[in-house]
Amino acid sequence: MILHALARIQLQLAGARTRPAVAAPHRRRRPVPDDRGQATAEYGLVILVAGLIALGVIAWARGTGAFTDLFESVIGQLTDR
């Protein structure tokens, strides 16, 4: 019991010696995370993914002939009028 009380007092004294009484004004604060440019990067990635999807659709449609059929159908309807 006495040893426990002495250990507690020793820890309190050690804490009082290592802790400053007043926060030092010259201490540097942690830098604030900078989010500048984040939106630009996200827009760039979205445009890149949209372009890749468009290229995939074009490649698929070119392989099936869907664009040619659609174009000929539209031109045919326009020239018939």
Secondary structure, DSSP 8 states (H G I E B T S, - for coil): -HHHHHHHHHHHHHHHHHS-SS--TTS--------TTHHHHHHHHHHHHHHHHHHHHHHHHHHHTHHHHHHHHHHHHHHH-
